[in-house]
């Protein structure tokens, strides 16, 4: 009898734990801004984006949001689908490809001609997310012309975009728009640089 009671209690405990299920994670990725317009004629400019650095606080799979002046929240169930620095570089490259109307913009150096490739370094100083409110992207960037060891143009772009609705989907979409603003600044610098 005692053995049967112990087995029954054990079975009930296992069944009770089986009903407990932790929430599944959702994965997000940045996307190029669909509202960007091409500059017109196809350009032969080749650009490599990178390196891309990001603050340590957001260099993790979990999405980090600001909940107060001195407090952040790391959400275990809202995650980036790939490393954030790579995603930022990929999106800026895609945005620049549209803005400059060039098929030769990449995060990979695909050419064997270093004398024909422009390089853009991206240092993200802030990548902040305030759910239901806004996002802020603060980027230092440097444009280095083909065959040059030093950047000829440097700049800082600070973009703040309102979050249009609840949830992480709206938050990520606001980051897409902020990165498009950064991309517009870099495209202008590339177009104005000597040799263009």
N, C-alpha and C positions, 0 to 999 in steps of 0.2 A: 504494500500500500504506500509505504513511504517512498519507495523507488518510483512508483507511478506518479506520485505528486511532484516529485523532483523533475521527472521527465516532462510532465505537463507544464510546470513553471518555466522550464528551459525552452520548451516549444513556444510558449506564449511570448517569452522575451525575444526569441529569434524572430517570430512573426511580427512583433512590435517594431523591432529594428528594421525589418525588411520594408516596412511602410515608410520609414524615414528616408527620404531621398534629397540630397542637396541639389540646389538649382544648377542647371547646366550653364556653361559659359557661352556668351555671345561674342563673336569675333568681328572686328571692324577694320576697314582699310580706307585710307584716304583715296580720293579720286580727283582727276583733273577737272577743272571748272568748265562745264559745258557752255557757259555763256561767253567765253573768250572768243574774240574775232581774229581771223587771220589778217596779216598785214598786206596781203595781196599776192604778188608774184612769188614763186618759189625761190628761196635763197639757197646758195651753195654753202652757207656757213655750217661748219661742223663744231659742235660744242660738247664737252664732257662735263657733267655735273659731279663734283666731288673733290675732296672729301666733304662729307656732311657730318657736323658734330651737333650733338644735342645735350641739354643739361642732364646730369646724372639723375635728377629727381624724376624725369619722365623716360629715362632709358631702361625700360622694363616692359614686360608683356602687358601688364595691367594698365588700364587707363587711369590716370591720376587727375583728380579734379580738386579745385580750390573750394573749400567750404568756409574759410575765414581768412583774415589777414595773415595769420600765422599758422593756419591749419590746412592740411590737404587730406584727401581720402584716396586710398588705393583700392580700386574695386576689383576683387578677385574674379568676378563673373562678367566683367566688360573688359575685353582684351583686344590688343592690336593683333591682327592676323600675321603680321611680319614685323621685324625690327623697325621701330619708328624712324630711325635715321635713314634707312634704305627707302622707306615709303615716302618720306619727304623728298628725297632726291629724285625718286621716280616721278612724283607728281610735278615737281618743278620742271623736270626735263620734258614731260608731256605738255605742260602749259607753254613752255618756251617753243616747243615744236609748232604749236598752233600760232602763237604770237609772231614768231619769225618766219612762219610758213616754210620750215626746213625739215626734211626727213632725217637729218643727220645730228639730232640732239639726243644724247644718251647719258646714262650713268656709267656706261662701260666705254673704254677707249677702244673703239672698233677699227680704227685706222692704223696703218703702219707708217703714217706720215705725221710725225709730231710737229712739223713745221706748218701744218695746215689746220691744227685743232686749237680752238679756244678752250680755256678751262675756267670753271666757275667754282670757287670755294664757298661753302655755306656753313656759317657758324650760328646755330640757333641759340640765342641768349635766353629767350623765354618762349615756352609753349604751354600756355595756361588755358585751362578750361573751367568755366563757372557755369554749371548746368542751369538751364532756364534763363541765363543772363547773357553772357558773351564769352568769346575766346580772344586771346591776345597772342600774336606771333611776333616776336622781335628777332630780326635776323641781321647779322653782319655778313656781307658778301663781298667777294673780290673777283674781278674779271681779269684774267691773264691772257694776252693775245698769243697767237701761235709763235713758237720759237723764242718766247721771252721767259726769263726766269722770275720776273717780278710782275705783280699786278699793276695795270695802268689805271684801273678804275676800282674804287672801293665805295661801298655805300652801306647805309643802314635803312632797313625797312621795318616799320612798326605798323602792323595791321590789327585792327580790332573789328570783329564782326559780331553782330547780335545773333543769338541762338533763337531760331524761329519757332521752336516748339519743345515739348518735353522729350526726354529720352536721349540716348547716346547717338542715335541716327542724326538728329538735328545738331547735336554738338559736333560730330565729325563733319557734317556738311558745312558748318560755319568755319571749321579749320580749312576745308577745301577752298572756300572763298578768300580766306586770309592768305593762304599760300598763292592764290592767283594774283593777289595784289602785290606780293613780293616778286612774283614772276614778271609782272608788268614792269616793275622798277629795273629788274635785271635785263629784260629785253630792251628797254630804252638805253641802258648803259652799253649794251652790246652794239646797238645800232649807231650810237654816237661815238664809239671808240675809234681811234685812228686805225686805218686799215679796212674800215667798212664802207 
